[in-house]
Amino acid sequence: MIVGILGRGRMGSALARALAGQGQSVLIAGRTHAVRQPPVLAAYPEIHCVPTSTVVAGADLLVLVLPFAAAVELALDGLLDDGRGRTVIDATNPTTAPAGTTGRGRSGGRLLAELLPRWRVVKALNTVPAGMLGEPVLDGRPVTVPLAGDHPSAKIESAGLLRGLGFVPVDVGGIDRAPALESLAELLMAIDNQHALRGRLGFCLALPDPSAMAQPSTTWGGRAPGPAAERQRLAPPAAESIRSPLGRPPRPSR
Ligand SMILES: NC(=O)c1ccc[n+]([C@@H]2O[C@H](COP(=O)([O-])OP(=O)(O)OC[C@H]3O[C@@H](n4cnc5c(N)ncnc54)[C@H](OP(=O)(O)O)[C@@H]3O)[C@@H](O)[C@H]2O)c1
C-alpha cells in the first residue's frame, strides 16, 4: 500500500519515517520545495518527496498533517476532488481554524468530511504527538489512538495502519465524535505544556473487559450503533486491537 502524506513538518516527517521503518511506501508533499528531499527524510528509500498533486493521485490512503486552514484551502481549491472513495485520515487540529468552523457542535473533522464527499474521512492521529511516532510505547503500554468516521471499512483500513505503527486503535463512532478527539488533543497539548513533556505523552485506554469493544455501547450517551451486520464487520479488528495491551485474548466472537 502507498501512503500519501500532505504536510512535511514535524508530524508529517515523523509519520513518514515511522511508516518507512515498517517498510511502507510513502509519497509526501510540503507546501514549498515540493520535490526536494529534506535531509531528515533522505535516508529512507521508501519516502518520495513529490508535488501535492502526485501525492493525491498516487496514494492508496491519504493522511492530512498540515495546518487545518491549509487542508480546508486545498479542499476548497479542488485539489482534493479526486477521492475515488479512498480513505483519508484527518490528523489536523483546528488550532488556527477559520472563524465559525469549530467550537461547540462543530469541528474540523466534520467540516473536512463535508468538504471531501469523495473520500472516506477518518479522524485519527490528531491526539498523537509527533514525538510518539516511531516510539509508541509509554511506561510499557502502547498508546491508544481513538478514531472516528462514518465508514466502517475506512476505519478498519486506518486501524490496520495504526496497529502497524504500534498503536492501539479504538473505534469511537461516527465523524460526529471528531469534536471530542479535537478536545482530547487540546487537553493533551495543555498537559504537555504544563509539565514540559516535549511530546512524550499519550492516552492509554483501560478497559475492564477487552471484548467490550466489539459491542458498541451507548452508556456515555452516544448514539445507537449502526446495523448489526456493520458491528459484526468491525468486531474482529477492534477485539484484536485491545488484546495486546491487556495481555489476554478476547472472548471468542459470536
Ligand atoms: N506536531 C504534532 O505533534 C502534531 C500532533 C498531532 C497533530 N498535529 C497536527 O498536524 C498538523 C501539522 O502539524 P506540524 O506540527 O507538523 O506542523 P508544521 O511542523 O508547522 O508543519 C506543517 C507542514 O504543512 C505544510 N503545509 C502548509 N500549507 C500547506 C499546503 N497548502 N499544502 C501542502 N503542505 C502545506 C508545511 O509546508 P512547508 O514546510 O513547505 O511550509 C509544513 O510541512 C497540524 O494540523 C497539527 O495540529 C500535529
PDBQT file of the ligand as one rigid body, heavy atoms in Angstrom, charges set to zero:
ROOT
HETATM    1  N1  LIG A 301       3.229  18.336  15.805  1.00  0.00    +0.000 N 
HETATM    2  C1  LIG A 301       2.481  17.453  16.457  1.00  0.00    +0.000 C 
HETATM    3  O1  LIG A 301       2.926  16.848  17.442  1.00  0.00    +0.000 OA
HETATM    4  C2  LIG A 301       1.069  17.172  15.981  1.00  0.00    +0.000 A 
HETATM    5  C3  LIG A 301       0.370  16.119  16.590  1.00  0.00    +0.000 A 
HETATM    6  C4  LIG A 301      -0.906  15.809  16.133  1.00  0.00    +0.000 A 
HETATM    7  C5  LIG A 301      -1.472  16.551  15.133  1.00  0.00    +0.000 A 
HETATM    8  N2  LIG A 301      -0.773  17.595  14.587  1.00  0.00    +0.000 N 
HETATM    9  C6  LIG A 301      -1.425  18.365  13.518  1.00  0.00    +0.000 C 
HETATM   10  O2  LIG A 301      -0.712  18.115  12.328  1.00  0.00    +0.000 OA
HETATM   11  C7  LIG A 301      -0.715  19.295  11.525  1.00  0.00    +0.000 C 
HETATM   12  C8  LIG A 301       0.735  19.679  11.215  1.00  0.00    +0.000 C 
HETATM   13  O3  LIG A 301       1.422  19.930  12.437  1.00  0.00    +0.000 OA
HETATM   14  P1  LIG A 301       3.014  20.084  12.448  1.00  0.00    +0.000 P 
HETATM   15  O4  LIG A 301       3.372  20.231  13.879  1.00  0.00    +0.000 OA
HETATM   16  O5  LIG A 301       3.637  19.030  11.636  1.00  0.00    +0.000 OA
HETATM   17  O6  LIG A 301       3.169  21.496  11.723  1.00  0.00    +0.000 OA
HETATM   18  P2  LIG A 301       4.468  22.090  10.991  1.00  0.00    +0.000 P 
HETATM   19  O7  LIG A 301       5.693  21.492  11.574  1.00  0.00    +0.000 OA
HETATM   20  O8  LIG A 301       4.303  23.567  11.042  1.00  0.00    +0.000 OA
HETATM   21  O9  LIG A 301       4.333  21.580   9.500  1.00  0.00    +0.000 OA
HETATM   22  C9  LIG A 301       3.257  21.950   8.686  1.00  0.00    +0.000 C 
HETATM   23  C10 LIG A 301       3.512  21.404   7.305  1.00  0.00    +0.000 C 
HETATM   24  O10 LIG A 301       2.369  21.678   6.490  1.00  0.00    +0.000 OA
HETATM   25  C11 LIG A 301       2.858  22.132   5.240  1.00  0.00    +0.000 C 
HETATM   26  N3  LIG A 301       1.862  22.935   4.546  1.00  0.00    +0.000 N 
HETATM   27  C12 LIG A 301       1.331  24.116   4.894  1.00  0.00    +0.000 A 
HETATM   28  N4  LIG A 301       0.444  24.509   3.978  1.00  0.00    +0.000 NA
HETATM   29  C13 LIG A 301       0.434  23.544   3.024  1.00  0.00    +0.000 A 
HETATM   30  C14 LIG A 301      -0.256  23.358   1.815  1.00  0.00    +0.000 A 
HETATM   31  N5  LIG A 301      -1.149  24.251   1.383  1.00  0.00    +0.000 N 
HETATM   32  N6  LIG A 301      -0.013  22.237   1.077  1.00  0.00    +0.000 NA
HETATM   33  C15 LIG A 301       0.873  21.306   1.500  1.00  0.00    +0.000 A 
HETATM   34  N7  LIG A 301       1.559  21.432   2.639  1.00  0.00    +0.000 NA
HETATM   35  C16 LIG A 301       1.347  22.534   3.380  1.00  0.00    +0.000 A 
HETATM   36  C17 LIG A 301       4.091  22.927   5.563  1.00  0.00    +0.000 C 
HETATM   37  O11 LIG A 301       4.872  23.025   4.375  1.00  0.00    +0.000 OA
HETATM   38  P3  LIG A 301       6.196  23.933   4.301  1.00  0.00    +0.000 P 
HETATM   39  O12 LIG A 301       7.193  23.250   5.153  1.00  0.00    +0.000 OA
HETATM   40  O13 LIG A 301       6.549  23.884   2.872  1.00  0.00    +0.000 OA
HETATM   41  O14 LIG A 301       5.792  25.279   4.823  1.00  0.00    +0.000 OA
HETATM   42  C18 LIG A 301       4.714  22.021   6.617  1.00  0.00    +0.000 C 
HETATM   43  O15 LIG A 301       5.446  20.992   6.013  1.00  0.00    +0.000 OA
HETATM   44  C19 LIG A 301      -1.477  20.358  12.300  1.00  0.00    +0.000 C 
HETATM   45  O16 LIG A 301      -2.830  20.390  11.915  1.00  0.00    +0.000 OA
HETATM   46  C20 LIG A 301      -1.370  19.870  13.737  1.00  0.00    +0.000 C 
HETATM   47  O17 LIG A 301      -2.437  20.317  14.542  1.00  0.00    +0.000 OA
HETATM   48  C21 LIG A 301       0.471  17.908  14.974  1.00  0.00    +0.000 A 
ENDROOT
TORSDOF 0
